[in-house]
Structure formats: structure tokens, C-alpha cells
Amino acid sequence: MESHYVLSLVFRQARREDVPAIVAMLADDPLGAQREGDPNDGRYLAAFDRIDDDPYDELIVAERDGKVVGTMQLTYLAGLSRLGAERCQIEAVRVAASTRGQGLGRRMIAWAIDRARARGCAMVQLTSDRSRTDAHRFYDGLGFTASHVGYKLKLD
């Protein structure tokens, strides 16, 4: 009889010591490689501290057997539309290269949606770079709708 070892998967708030692993995941694709820097750059820790101190921001990691294998940021946005409903913005979703194709991304997004629903959010939204066609298929498959056109203006 074949036995299978089930690896533990935990979703939790990121800690300062997770920052280098998170930055490495952010840099591990063609787009991220162009915009990320040294994981030990102090600006990453400053940004982490700001996120960590903000009750409307959560930097989440997926941890499998003590190793960070995924990350995403959840930001809770207040607005007057939809009767003052709060929205959850999902950003910077990344899965470690060593664990891609194992359903981790699907589990991460399901977890984020459950968290937003439990908080009382009326909507979960995200953006994805136009060039990430695999990600678009992934989000379409999860029931997201490409209902809006997004614009960004890079400030130097």
C-alpha cells in the first residue's frame, strides 16, 4: 500500500523575518525581476512595518512545514458606494517556484475570499498585469470577472 505524507499548510500574518522570502518570490518572474532589489534593502522592512501597523492591511504568507511557500497582501478599502461597503483588494499574490502547479494558489485565494467574507466585505477585487495571461486564466477559473479596465501611472 502506497503511503502519502500530507504536508501541513498554514496561512498566517507575515513576520519581519519572512521579508527576504517574500521579496524573493516577488522577484521570481520576468516582471518582478525588473522591479525588485536586494531582499535586505531596508526599504522592504520599512514597508513591512507600515503594513504590519495598519489594521486595514494584512501581509499573509502560506507556510508549509515551516517554509514560506506563498504570499499575498490583503487591503481593506472603505468606500461610500454599495451602501458604504468595504472591499478587499488582493495584491502581490505569489507562489514559490518549487510549489507551483500543486493547487496552492487556489487555496490561497479561497482563504482570502473566506477572510474577506468573514470580515463583512461586499467584494473581493484584484488587478493583474496585462502580460500575465496564465494568471488571467487562473482568476477566470476561480469565478473572477475581468469587469473593469485598470490604469496605472508610474511616479519616479
SEVOVEX-70605 format. One record per residue: residue in three letters; residue number from 1; x, y, z of N, C-alpha, C in turn. Coordinates in steps of 0.05 Angstrom, whole numbers, padded with zeros to 5 digits. Example, Ala and Ser with C-alpha at 12.3 -4.5 7.8 and 13.67 -1.06 7.14 Angstrom:
<rs>
r aa->ALA, i->1, n_X->00264, n_Y->-00114, n_Z->00156, ca_X->00246, ca_Y->-00090, ca_Z->00156, c_X->00264, c_Y->-00066, c_Z->00156
r aa->SER, i->2, n_X->00257, n_Y->-00045, n_Z->00142, ca_X->00273, ca_Y->-00021, ca_Z->00143, c_X->00258, c_Y->00001, c_Z->00157
</rs>
This chain:
<rs>
r aa->MET, i->1, n_X->00017, n_Y->-00024, n_Z->00000, ca_X->00000, ca_Y->00000, ca_Z->00000, c_X->00018, c_Y->00025, c_Z->00000
r aa->GLU, i->2, n_X->00012, n_Y->00043, n_Z->-00018, ca_X->00027, ca_Y->00067, ca_Z->-00020, c_X->00018, c_Y->00087, c_Z->00001
r aa->SER, i->3, n_X->00038, n_Y->00099, n_Z->00015, ca_X->00031, ca_Y->00119, ca_Z->00035, c_X->00038, c_Y->00147, c_Z->00025
r aa->HIS, i->4, n_X->00022, n_Y->00166, n_Z->00034, ca_X->00026, ca_Y->00194, ca_Z->00025, c_X->00030, c_Y->00211, c_Z->00050
r aa->TYR, i->5, n_X->00051, n_Y->00227, n_Z->00050, ca_X->00056, ca_Y->00245, ca_Z->00071, c_X->00042, c_Y->00271, c_Z->00065
r aa->VAL, i->6, n_X->00024, n_Y->00280, n_Z->00081, ca_X->00010, ca_Y->00304, ca_Z->00077, c_X->00025, c_Y->00327, c_Z->00091
r aa->LEU, i->7, n_X->00033, n_Y->00346, n_Z->00075, ca_X->00048, ca_Y->00368, ca_Z->00086, c_X->00029, c_Y->00388, c_Z->00098
r aa->SER, i->8, n_X->00037, n_Y->00399, n_Z->00121, ca_X->00019, ca_Y->00419, ca_Z->00134, c_X->00021, c_Y->00446, c_Z->00119
r aa->LEU, i->9, n_X->-00002, n_Y->00459, n_Z->00117, ca_X->-00004, ca_Y->00485, ca_Z->00104, c_X->-00017, c_Y->00503, c_Z->00123
r aa->VAL, i->10, n_X->-00004, n_Y->00526, n_Z->00129, ca_X->-00015, ca_Y->00545, ca_Z->00148, c_X->-00015, c_Y->00572, c_Z->00135
r aa->PHE, i->11, n_X->-00036, n_Y->00587, n_Z->00138, ca_X->-00037, ca_Y->00615, ca_Z->00129, c_X->-00035, c_Y->00632, c_Z->00154
r aa->ARG, i->12, n_X->-00017, n_Y->00652, n_Z->00153, ca_X->-00013, ca_Y->00668, ca_Z->00177, c_X->-00003, c_Y->00696, c_Z->00168
r aa->GLN, i->13, n_X->-00004, n_Y->00715, n_Z->00188, ca_X->00007, ca_Y->00741, ca_Z->00184, c_X->00037, c_Y->00738, c_Z->00180
r aa->ALA, i->14, n_X->00048, n_Y->00753, n_Z->00161, ca_X->00077, ca_Y->00752, ca_Z->00157, c_X->00091, c_Y->00765, c_Z->00181
r aa->ARG, i->15, n_X->00115, n_Y->00756, n_Z->00185, ca_X->00133, ca_Y->00767, ca_Z->00206, c_X->00157, c_Y->00780, c_Z->00192
r aa->ARG, i->16, n_X->00170, n_Y->00797, n_Z->00207, ca_X->00194, ca_Y->00811, ca_Z->00195, c_X->00214, c_Y->00792, c_Z->00184
r aa->GLU, i->17, n_X->00218, n_Y->00769, n_Z->00196, ca_X->00238, ca_Y->00750, ca_Z->00187, c_X->00229, c_Y->00736, c_Z->00161
r aa->ASP, i->18, n_X->00204, n_Y->00740, n_Z->00153, ca_X->00194, ca_Y->00729, ca_Z->00128, c_X->00200, c_Y->00746, c_Z->00104
r aa->VAL, i->19, n_X->00208, n_Y->00771, n_Z->00109, ca_X->00210, ca_Y->00791, ca_Z->00087, c_X->00230, c_Y->00782, c_Z->00065
r aa->PRO, i->20, n_X->00253, n_Y->00771, n_Z->00071, ca_X->00271, ca_Y->00762, ca_Z->00049, c_X->00258, c_Y->00740, c_Z->00032
r aa->ALA, i->21, n_X->00243, n_Y->00722, n_Z->00043, ca_X->00230, ca_Y->00701, ca_Z->00028, c_X->00208, c_Y->00713, c_Z->00011
r aa->ILE, i->22, n_X->00193, n_Y->00732, n_Z->00021, ca_X->00172, ca_Y->00745, ca_Z->00006, c_X->00183, c_Y->00760, c_Z->-00017
r aa->VAL, i->23, n_X->00204, n_Y->00776, n_Z->-00012, ca_X->00217, ca_Y->00791, ca_Z->-00034, c_X->00228, c_Y->00773, c_Z->-00056
r aa->ALA, i->24, n_X->00239, n_Y->00750, n_Z->-00048, ca_X->00249, ca_Y->00731, ca_Z->-00067, c_X->00227, c_Y->00721, c_Z->-00085
r aa->MET, i->25, n_X->00203, n_Y->00716, n_Z->-00074, ca_X->00180, ca_Y->00707, ca_Z->-00090, c_X->00171, c_Y->00730, c_Z->-00108
r aa->LEU, i->26, n_X->00171, n_Y->00754, n_Z->-00099, ca_X->00162, ca_Y->00777, ca_Z->-00115, c_X->00181, c_Y->00781, c_Z->-00139
r aa->ALA, i->27, n_X->00206, n_Y->00774, n_Z->-00135, ca_X->00226, ca_Y->00778, ca_Z->-00156, c_X->00228, c_Y->00754, c_Z->-00175
r aa->ASP, i->28, n_X->00215, n_Y->00732, n_Z->-00169, ca_X->00218, ca_Y->00707, ca_Z->-00184, c_X->00199, c_Y->00705, c_Z->-00208
r aa->ASP, i->29, n_X->00198, n_Y->00726, n_Z->-00225, ca_X->00185, ca_Y->00724, ca_Z->-00250, c_X->00195, c_Y->00747, c_Z->-00267
r aa->PRO, i->30, n_X->00190, n_Y->00747, n_Z->-00293, ca_X->00201, ca_Y->00768, ca_Z->-00310, c_X->00194, c_Y->00796, c_Z->-00302
r aa->LEU, i->31, n_X->00170, n_Y->00801, n_Z->-00293, ca_X->00162, ca_Y->00828, ca_Z->-00285, c_X->00176, c_Y->00836, c_Z->-00259
r aa->GLY, i->32, n_X->00174, n_Y->00818, n_Z->-00239, ca_X->00186, ca_Y->00824, ca_Z->-00213, c_X->00216, c_Y->00827, c_Z->-00214
r aa->ALA, i->33, n_X->00229, n_Y->00812, n_Z->-00231, ca_X->00258, ca_Y->00813, ca_Z->-00233, c_X->00267, c_Y->00841, c_Z->-00242
r aa->GLN, i->34, n_X->00250, n_Y->00855, n_Z->-00256, ca_X->00256, ca_Y->00883, ca_Z->-00266, c_X->00253, c_Y->00904, c_Z->-00244
r aa->ARG, i->35, n_X->00236, n_Y->00898, n_Z->-00224, ca_X->00229, ca_Y->00919, ca_Z->-00205, c_X->00238, c_Y->00914, c_Z->-00176
r aa->GLU, i->36, n_X->00246, n_Y->00890, n_Z->-00170, ca_X->00254, ca_Y->00884, ca_Z->-00142, c_X->00284, c_Y->00886, c_Z->-00139
r aa->GLY, i->37, n_X->00292, n_Y->00889, n_Z->-00114, ca_X->00321, ca_Y->00893, ca_Z->-00108, c_X->00330, c_Y->00873, c_Z->-00088
r aa->ASP, i->38, n_X->00351, n_Y->00880, n_Z->-00074, ca_X->00363, ca_Y->00864, ca_Z->-00053, c_X->00343, c_Y->00860, c_Z->-00030
r aa->PRO, i->39, n_X->00337, n_Y->00834, n_Z->-00024, ca_X->00317, ca_Y->00829, ca_Z->-00003, c_X->00325, c_Y->00841, c_Z->00024
r aa->ASN, i->40, n_X->00350, n_Y->00848, n_Z->00028, ca_X->00359, ca_Y->00860, ca_Z->00053, c_X->00358, c_Y->00891, c_Z->00053
r aa->ASP, i->41, n_X->00348, n_Y->00902, n_Z->00031, ca_X->00345, ca_Y->00931, ca_Z->00029, c_X->00326, c_Y->00941, c_Z->00051
r aa->GLY, i->42, n_X->00334, n_Y->00960, n_Z->00067, ca_X->00318, ca_Y->00970, ca_Z->00089, c_X->00291, c_Y->00980, c_Z->00082
r aa->ARG, i->43, n_X->00287, n_Y->00988, n_Z->00057, ca_X->00261, ca_Y->00998, ca_Z->00048, c_X->00240, c_Y->00976, c_Z->00050
r aa->TYR, i->44, n_X->00248, n_Y->00951, n_Z->00046, ca_X->00228, ca_Y->00929, ca_Z->00048, c_X->00219, c_Y->00927, c_Z->00077
r aa->LEU, i->45, n_X->00237, n_Y->00929, n_Z->00096, ca_X->00229, ca_Y->00927, ca_Z->00125, c_X->00212, c_Y->00951, c_Z->00133
r aa->ALA, i->46, n_X->00219, n_Y->00974, n_Z->00123, ca_X->00203, ca_Y->00998, ca_Z->00129, c_X->00174, c_Y->00994, c_Z->00119
r aa->ALA, i->47, n_X->00172, n_Y->00984, n_Z->00094, ca_X->00145, ca_Y->00979, ca_Z->00083, c_X->00131, c_Y->00957, c_Z->00099
r aa->PHE, i->48, n_X->00145, n_Y->00936, n_Z->00107, ca_X->00133, ca_Y->00915, ca_Z->00123, c_X->00122, c_Y->00927, c_Z->00149
r aa->ASP, i->49, n_X->00138, n_Y->00944, n_Z->00162, ca_X->00129, ca_Y->00956, ca_Z->00188, c_X->00103, c_Y->00972, c_Z->00184
r aa->ARG, i->50, n_X->00102, n_Y->00987, n_Z->00162, ca_X->00078, ca_Y->01003, ca_Z->00156, c_X->00054, c_Y->00985, c_Z->00152
r aa->ILE, i->51, n_X->00057, n_Y->00964, n_Z->00136, ca_X->00035, ca_Y->00945, ca_Z->00131, c_X->00027, c_Y->00932, c_Z->00157
r aa->ASP, i->52, n_X->00046, n_Y->00923, n_Z->00172, ca_X->00041, ca_Y->00909, ca_Z->00197, c_X->00026, c_Y->00926, c_Z->00218
r aa->ASP, i->53, n_X->00031, n_Y->00952, n_Z->00217, ca_X->00019, ca_Y->00971, ca_Z->00236, c_X->-00009, c_Y->00980, c_Z->00228
r aa->ASP, i->54, n_X->-00017, n_Y->00974, n_Z->00203, ca_X->-00042, ca_Y->00984, ca_Z->00192, c_X->-00064, c_Y->00963, c_Z->00195
r aa->PRO, i->55, n_X->-00085, n_Y->00968, n_Z->00210, ca_X->-00106, ca_Y->00948, ca_Z->00214, c_X->-00122, c_Y->00942, c_Z->00188
r aa->TYR, i->56, n_X->-00118, n_Y->00958, n_Z->00167, ca_X->-00132, ca_Y->00953, ca_Z->00142, c_X->-00114, c_Y->00940, c_Z->00121
r aa->ASP, i->57, n_X->-00091, n_Y->00930, n_Z->00130, ca_X->-00072, ca_Y->00916, ca_Z->00112, c_X->-00063, c_Y->00891, c_Z->00126
r aa->GLU, i->58, n_X->-00062, n_Y->00869, n_Z->00110, ca_X->-00051, ca_Y->00844, ca_Z->00121, c_X->-00032, c_Y->00832, c_Z->00100
r aa->LEU, i->59, n_X->-00008, n_Y->00828, n_Z->00108, ca_X->00011, ca_Y->00813, ca_Z->00092, c_X->00011, c_Y->00785, c_Z->00101
r aa->ILE, i->60, n_X->00002, n_Y->00767, n_Z->00083, ca_X->-00003, ca_Y->00739, ca_Z->00091, c_X->00018, c_Y->00721, c_Z->00078
r aa->VAL, i->61, n_X->00026, n_Y->00701, n_Z->00092, ca_X->00044, ca_Y->00680, ca_Z->00080, c_X->00030, c_Y->00653, c_Z->00083
r aa->ALA, i->62, n_X->00036, n_Y->00636, n_Z->00064, ca_X->00028, ca_Y->00608, ca_Z->00065, c_X->00054, c_Y->00594, c_Z->00073
r aa->GLU, i->63, n_X->00052, n_Y->00578, n_Z->00094, ca_X->00076, ca_Y->00564, ca_Z->00104, c_X->00070, c_Y->00534, c_Z->00104
r aa->ARG, i->64, n_X->00089, n_Y->00520, n_Z->00092, ca_X->00087, ca_Y->00491, ca_Z->00091, c_X->00111, c_Y->00479, c_Z->00105
r aa->ASP, i->65, n_X->00105, n_Y->00464, n_Z->00126, ca_X->00127, ca_Y->00452, ca_Z->00142, c_X->00149, c_Y->00471, c_Z->00149
r aa->GLY, i->66, n_X->00141, n_Y->00495, n_Z->00158, ca_X->00160, ca_Y->00515, ca_Z->00168, c_X->00173, c_Y->00532, c_Z->00146
r aa->LYS, i->67, n_X->00166, n_Y->00528, n_Z->00121, ca_X->00178, ca_Y->00543, ca_Z->00099, c_X->00157, c_Y->00560, c_Z->00086
r aa->VAL, i->68, n_X->00163, n_Y->00586, n_Z->00081, ca_X->00145, ca_Y->00604, ca_Z->00068, c_X->00144, c_Y->00596, c_Z->00038
r aa->VAL, i->69, n_X->00120, n_Y->00589, n_Z->00028, ca_X->00117, ca_Y->00580, ca_Z->00000, c_X->00097, c_Y->00597, c_Z->-00016
r aa->GLY, i->70, n_X->00085, n_Y->00617, n_Z->-00003, ca_X->00066, ca_Y->00634, ca_Z->-00017, c_X->00062, c_Y->00660, c_Z->-00001
r aa->THR, i->71, n_X->00053, n_Y->00680, n_Z->-00015, ca_X->00047, ca_Y->00706, ca_Z->-00002, c_X->00026, c_Y->00721, c_Z->-00017
r aa->MET, i->72, n_X->00013, n_Y->00739, n_Z->-00003, ca_X->-00006, ca_Y->00757, ca_Z->-00015, c_X->-00012, c_Y->00779, c_Z->00005
r aa->GLN, i->73, n_X->-00020, n_Y->00802, n_Z->-00005, ca_X->-00027, ca_Y->00824, ca_Z->00012, c_X->-00057, c_Y->00830, c_Z->00009
r aa->LEU, i->74, n_X->-00071, n_Y->00832, n_Z->00031, ca_X->-00099, ca_Y->00839, ca_Z->00031, c_X->-00102, c_Y->00867, c_Z->00043
r aa->THR, i->75, n_X->-00116, n_Y->00884, n_Z->00028, ca_X->-00121, ca_Y->00911, ca_Z->00037, c_X->-00151, c_Y->00916, c_Z->00037
r aa->TYR, i->76, n_X->-00161, n_Y->00926, n_Z->00060, ca_X->-00190, ca_Y->00930, ca_Z->00063, c_X->-00196, c_Y->00960, c_Z->00058
r aa->LEU, i->77, n_X->-00212, n_Y->00964, n_Z->00037, ca_X->-00217, ca_Y->00991, ca_Z->00027, c_X->-00245, c_Y->01000, c_Z->00035
r aa->ALA, i->78, n_X->-00247, n_Y->01023, n_Z->00047, ca_X->-00273, ca_Y->01035, ca_Z->00054, c_X->-00282, c_Y->01051, c_Z->00029
r aa->GLY, i->79, n_X->-00308, n_Y->01053, n_Z->00026, ca_X->-00319, ca_Y->01069, ca_Z->00004, c_X->-00348, c_Y->01075, c_Z->00010
r aa->LEU, i->80, n_X->-00358, n_Y->01096, n_Z->-00003, ca_X->-00386, ca_Y->01103, ca_Z->00000, c_X->-00404, c_Y->01087, c_Z->-00018
r aa->SER, i->81, n_X->-00394, n_Y->01077, n_Z->-00040, ca_X->-00411, ca_Y->01062, ca_Z->-00059, c_X->-00419, c_Y->01036, c_Z->-00046
r aa->ARG, i->82, n_X->-00440, n_Y->01025, n_Z->-00058, ca_X->-00451, ca_Y->00999, ca_Z->-00048, c_X->-00459, c_Y->01002, c_Z->-00018
r aa->LEU, i->83, n_X->-00471, n_Y->01024, n_Z->-00011, ca_X->-00481, ca_Y->01030, ca_Z->00016, c_X->-00458, c_Y->01030, c_Z->00036
r aa->GLY, i->84, n_X->-00435, n_Y->01040, n_Z->00028, ca_X->-00413, ca_Y->01042, ca_Z->00047, c_X->-00398, c_Y->01015, c_Z->00051
r aa->ALA, i->85, n_X->-00401, n_Y->00997, n_Z->00033, ca_X->-00389, ca_Y->00971, ca_Z->00036, c_X->-00358, c_Y->00971, c_Z->00034
r aa->GLU, i->86, n_X->-00346, n_Y->00954, n_Z->00050, ca_X->-00317, ca_Y->00950, ca_Z->00049, c_X->-00310, c_Y->00930, c_Z->00027
r aa->ARG, i->87, n_X->-00287, n_Y->00934, n_Z->00014, ca_X->-00277, ca_Y->00916, ca_Z->-00006, c_X->-00251, c_Y->00905, c_Z->00003
r aa->CYS, i->88, n_X->-00244, n_Y->00882, n_Z->-00007, ca_X->-00218, ca_Y->00870, ca_Z->-00002, c_X->-00203, c_Y->00870, c_Z->-00028
r aa->GLN, i->89, n_X->-00180, n_Y->00884, n_Z->-00028, ca_X->-00162, ca_Y->00884, ca_Z->-00051, c_X->-00140, c_Y->00864, c_Z->-00046
r aa->ILE, i->90, n_X->-00137, n_Y->00845, n_Z->-00065, ca_X->-00116, ca_Y->00825, ca_Z->-00063, c_X->-00093, c_Y->00833, c_Z->-00081
r aa->GLU, i->91, n_X->-00069, n_Y->00835, n_Z->-00070, ca_X->-00046, ca_Y->00844, ca_Z->-00086, c_X->-00023, c_Y->00825, c_Z->-00081
r aa->ALA, i->92, n_X->-00004, n_Y->00826, n_Z->-00100, ca_X->00022, ca_Y->00812, ca_Z->-00097, c_X->00020, c_Y->00783, c_Z->-00090
r aa->VAL, i->93, n_X->00003, n_Y->00769, n_Z->-00104, ca_X->-00001, ca_Y->00740, ca_Z->-00100, c_X->00023, c_Y->00726, c_Z->-00113
r aa->ARG, i->94, n_X->00037, n_Y->00710, n_Z->-00097, ca_X->00060, ca_Y->00695, ca_Z->-00108, c_X->00061, c_Y->00668, c_Z->-00095
r aa->VAL, i->95, n_X->00069, n_Y->00649, n_Z->-00110, ca_X->00074, ca_Y->00621, ca_Z->-00101, c_X->00103, c_Y->00614, c_Z->-00108
r aa->ALA, i->96, n_X->00117, n_Y->00603, n_Z->-00089, ca_X->00145, ca_Y->00595, ca_Z->-00093, c_X->00146, c_Y->00576, c_Z->-00117
r aa->ALA, i->97, n_X->00167, n_Y->00579, n_Z->-00133, ca_X->00170, ca_Y->00563, ca_Z->-00158, c_X->00170, c_Y->00533, c_Z->-00151
r aa->SER, i->98, n_X->00180, n_Y->00526, n_Z->-00129, ca_X->00182, ca_Y->00497, ca_Z->-00121, c_X->00155, c_Y->00485, c_Z->-00115
r aa->THR, i->99, n_X->00134, n_Y->00501, n_Z->-00112, ca_X->00108, ca_Y->00490, ca_Z->-00105, c_X->00086, c_Y->00497, c_Z->-00125
r aa->ARG, i->100, n_X->00094, n_Y->00509, n_Z->-00148, ca_X->00074, ca_Y->00516, ca_Z->-00168, c_X->00062, c_Y->00491, c_Z->-00180
r aa->GLY, i->101, n_X->00036, n_Y->00493, n_Z->-00188, ca_X->00022, ca_Y->00471, ca_Z->-00200, c_X->00011, c_Y->00451, c_Z->-00180
r aa->GLN, i->102, n_X->00011, n_Y->00457, n_Z->-00155, ca_X->00002, ca_Y->00439, ca_Z->-00134, c_X->-00024, c_Y->00448, c_Z->-00121
r aa->GLY, i->103, n_X->-00036, n_Y->00469, n_Z->-00132, ca_X->-00062, ca_Y->00479, ca_Z->-00121, c_X->-00059, c_Y->00499, c_Z->-00099
r aa->LEU, i->104, n_X->-00035, n_Y->00508, n_Z->-00093, ca_X->-00030, ca_Y->00526, ca_Z->-00071, c_X->-00043, c_Y->00553, c_Z->-00077
r aa->GLY, i->105, n_X->-00040, n_Y->00564, n_Z->-00101, ca_X->-00052, ca_Y->00589, ca_Z->-00108, c_X->-00082, c_Y->00589, c_Z->-00104
r aa->ARG, i->106, n_X->-00095, n_Y->00567, n_Z->-00113, ca_X->-00124, ca_Y->00564, ca_Z->-00110, c_X->-00131, c_Y->00565, c_Z->-00080
r aa->ARG, i->107, n_X->-00116, n_Y->00551, n_Z->-00064, ca_X->-00122, ca_Y->00551, ca_Z->-00035, c_X->-00118, c_Y->00578, c_Z->-00022
r aa->MET, i->108, n_X->-00097, n_Y->00592, n_Z->-00032, ca_X->-00092, ca_Y->00619, ca_Z->-00021, c_X->-00115, c_Y->00638, c_Z->-00027
r aa->ILE, i->109, n_X->-00124, n_Y->00638, n_Z->-00052, ca_X->-00146, ca_Y->00656, ca_Z->-00060, c_X->-00172, c_Y->00649, c_Z->-00045
r aa->ALA, i->110, n_X->-00178, n_Y->00623, n_Z->-00043, ca_X->-00201, ca_Y->00614, ca_Z->-00028, c_X->-00200, c_Y->00624, c_Z->00001
r aa->TRP, i->111, n_X->-00176, n_Y->00622, n_Z->00013, ca_X->-00173, ca_Y->00631, ca_Z->00040, c_X->-00178, c_Y->00661, c_Z->00042
r aa->ALA, i->112, n_X->-00167, n_Y->00676, n_Z->00023, ca_X->-00171, ca_Y->00706, ca_Z->00023, c_X->-00200, c_Y->00713, c_Z->00020
r aa->ILE, i->113, n_X->-00214, n_Y->00699, n_Z->00003, ca_X->-00243, ca_Y->00704, ca_Z->-00001, c_X->-00258, c_Y->00698, c_Z->00024
r aa->ASP, i->114, n_X->-00252, n_Y->00676, n_Z->00037, ca_X->-00265, ca_Y->00669, ca_Z->00063, c_X->-00259, c_Y->00690, c_Z->00084
r aa->ARG, i->115, n_X->-00235, n_Y->00700, n_Z->00085, ca_X->-00227, ca_Y->00721, ca_Z->00104, c_X->-00243, c_Y->00746, c_Z->00099
r aa->ALA, i->116, n_X->-00245, n_Y->00754, n_Z->00074, ca_X->-00259, ca_Y->00778, ca_Z->00067, c_X->-00289, c_Y->00776, c_Z->00074
r aa->ARG, i->117, n_X->-00300, n_Y->00753, n_Z->00068, ca_X->-00328, ca_Y->00747, ca_Z->00074, c_X->-00333, c_Y->00749, c_Z->00104
r aa->ALA, i->118, n_X->-00316, n_Y->00737, n_Z->00120, ca_X->-00319, ca_Y->00737, ca_Z->00149, c_X->-00316, c_Y->00765, c_Z->00160
r aa->ARG, i->119, n_X->-00301, n_Y->00782, n_Z->00147, ca_X->-00298, ca_Y->00810, ca_Z->00156, c_X->-00322, c_Y->00827, c_Z->00147
r aa->GLY, i->120, n_X->-00339, n_Y->00816, n_Z->00130, ca_X->-00363, ca_Y->00831, ca_Z->00121, c_X->-00359, c_Y->00846, c_Z->00095
r aa->CYS, i->121, n_X->-00337, n_Y->00841, n_Z->00081, ca_X->-00332, ca_Y->00855, ca_Z->00055, c_X->-00354, c_Y->00847, c_Z->00035
r aa->ALA, i->122, n_X->-00361, n_Y->00866, n_Z->00018, ca_X->-00382, ca_Y->00862, ca_Z->-00002, c_X->-00369, c_Y->00851, c_Z->-00028
r aa->MET, i->123, n_X->-00343, n_Y->00855, n_Z->-00031, ca_X->-00330, ca_Y->00848, ca_Z->-00056, c_X->-00300, c_Y->00842, c_Z->-00051
r aa->VAL, i->124, n_X->-00290, n_Y->00824, n_Z->-00068, ca_X->-00261, ca_Y->00820, ca_Z->-00069, c_X->-00252, c_Y->00828, c_Z->-00097
r aa->GLN, i->125, n_X->-00231, n_Y->00843, n_Z->-00099, ca_X->-00222, ca_Y->00852, ca_Z->-00125, c_X->-00191, c_Y->00850, c_Z->-00126
r aa->LEU, i->126, n_X->-00182, n_Y->00848, n_Z->-00151, ca_X->-00153, ca_Y->00847, ca_Z->-00155, c_X->-00147, c_Y->00857, c_Z->-00183
r aa->THR, i->127, n_X->-00122, n_Y->00863, n_Z->-00187, ca_X->-00112, ca_Y->00870, ca_Z->-00214, c_X->-00090, c_Y->00851, c_Z->-00221
r aa->SER, i->128, n_X->-00086, n_Y->00848, n_Z->-00246, ca_X->-00065, ca_Y->00830, ca_Z->-00256, c_X->-00053, c_Y->00844, c_Z->-00281
r aa->ASP, i->129, n_X->-00027, n_Y->00844, n_Z->-00282, ca_X->-00013, ca_Y->00856, ca_Z->-00305, c_X->-00024, c_Y->00844, c_Z->-00331
r aa->ARG, i->130, n_X->-00027, n_Y->00860, n_Z->-00351, ca_X->-00038, ca_Y->00851, ca_Z->-00377, c_X->-00022, c_Y->00828, c_Z->-00388
r aa->SER, i->131, n_X->00004, n_Y->00827, n_Z->-00383, ca_X->00021, ca_Y->00806, ca_Z->-00394, c_X->00018, c_Y->00779, c_Z->-00380
r aa->ARG, i->132, n_X->00005, n_Y->00778, n_Z->-00358, ca_X->00003, ca_Y->00753, ca_Z->-00342, c_X->-00021, c_Y->00736, c_Z->-00351
r aa->THR, i->133, n_X->-00021, n_Y->00726, n_Z->-00375, ca_X->-00044, ca_Y->00712, ca_Z->-00386, c_X->-00050, c_Y->00686, c_Z->-00371
r aa->ASP, i->134, n_X->-00030, n_Y->00673, n_Z->-00361, ca_X->-00035, ca_Y->00649, ca_Z->-00344, c_X->-00051, c_Y->00657, c_Z->-00319
r aa->ALA, i->135, n_X->-00043, n_Y->00679, n_Z->-00307, ca_X->-00057, ca_Y->00688, ca_Z->-00283, c_X->-00086, c_Y->00695, c_Z->-00289
r aa->HIS, i->136, n_X->-00090, n_Y->00707, n_Z->-00313, ca_X->-00118, ca_Y->00714, ca_Z->-00321, c_X->-00135, c_Y->00689, c_Z->-00323
r aa->ARG, i->137, n_X->-00125, n_Y->00669, n_Z->-00335, ca_X->-00140, ca_Y->00643, ca_Z->-00337, c_X->-00145, c_Y->00632, c_Z->-00309
r aa->PHE, i->138, n_X->-00125, n_Y->00634, n_Z->-00292, ca_X->-00128, ca_Y->00624, ca_Z->-00264, c_X->-00151, c_Y->00639, c_Z->-00250
r aa->TYR, i->139, n_X->-00151, n_Y->00665, n_Z->-00251, ca_X->-00172, ca_Y->00681, ca_Z->-00238, c_X->-00199, c_Y->00677, c_Z->-00250
r aa->ASP, i->140, n_X->-00200, n_Y->00675, n_Z->-00277, ca_X->-00225, ca_Y->00669, ca_Z->-00291, c_X->-00236, c_Y->00642, c_Z->-00280
r aa->GLY, i->141, n_X->-00219, n_Y->00622, n_Z->-00277, ca_X->-00227, ca_Y->00596, ca_Z->-00268, c_X->-00237, c_Y->00596, c_Z->-00239
r aa->LEU, i->142, n_X->-00230, n_Y->00616, n_Z->-00224, ca_X->-00239, ca_Y->00619, ca_Z->-00196, c_X->-00265, c_Y->00635, c_Z->-00194
r aa->GLY, i->143, n_X->-00275, n_Y->00644, n_Z->-00217, ca_X->-00300, ca_Y->00659, ca_Z->-00216, c_X->-00297, c_Y->00689, c_Z->-00217
r aa->PHE, i->144, n_X->-00273, n_Y->00699, n_Z->-00218, ca_X->-00269, ca_Y->00728, ca_Z->-00221, c_X->-00277, c_Y->00736, c_Z->-00249
r aa->THR, i->145, n_X->-00286, n_Y->00761, n_Z->-00252, ca_X->-00294, ca_Y->00772, ca_Z->-00278, c_X->-00277, c_Y->00796, c_Z->-00284
r aa->ALA, i->146, n_X->-00266, n_Y->00797, n_Z->-00308, ca_X->-00250, ca_Y->00819, ca_Z->-00317, c_X->-00269, c_Y->00842, c_Z->-00325
r aa->SER, i->147, n_X->-00281, n_Y->00855, n_Z->-00305, ca_X->-00303, ca_Y->00873, ca_Z->-00310, c_X->-00294, c_Y->00902, c_Z->-00313
r aa->HIS, i->148, n_X->-00270, n_Y->00909, n_Z->-00306, ca_X->-00260, ca_Y->00936, ca_Z->-00306, c_X->-00234, c_Y->00938, c_Z->-00322
r aa->VAL, i->149, n_X->-00228, n_Y->00962, n_Z->-00331, ca_X->-00201, ca_Y->00967, ca_Z->-00343, c_X->-00186, c_Y->00983, c_Z->-00322
r aa->GLY, i->150, n_X->-00162, n_Y->00974, n_Z->-00316, ca_X->-00145, ca_Y->00987, ca_Z->-00296, c_X->-00124, c_Y->01005, c_Z->-00309
r aa->TYR, i->151, n_X->-00117, n_Y->01026, n_Z->-00296, ca_X->-00097, ca_Y->01045, ca_Z->-00305, c_X->-00077, c_Y->01050, c_Z->-00283
r aa->LYS, i->152, n_X->-00052, n_Y->01053, n_Z->-00290, ca_X->-00031, ca_Y->01060, ca_Z->-00270, c_X->-00014, c_Y->01081, c_Z->-00282
r aa->LEU, i->153, n_X->-00004, n_Y->01098, n_Z->-00265, ca_X->00015, ca_Y->01119, ca_Z->-00273, c_X->00039, c_Y->01116, c_Z->-00255
r aa->LYS, i->154, n_X->00061, n_Y->01109, n_Z->-00267, ca_X->00086, ca_Y->01104, ca_Z->-00252, c_X->00098, c_Y->01131, c_Z->-00245
r aa->LEU, i->155, n_X->00104, n_Y->01135, n_Z->-00219, ca_X->00117, ca_Y->01160, ca_Z->-00210, c_X->00146, c_Y->01154, c_Z->-00203
r aa->ASP, i->156, n_X->00164, n_Y->01170, n_Z->-00214, ca_X->00192, ca_Y->01166, ca_Z->-00209, c_X->00202, c_Y->01184, c_Z->-00187
</rs>
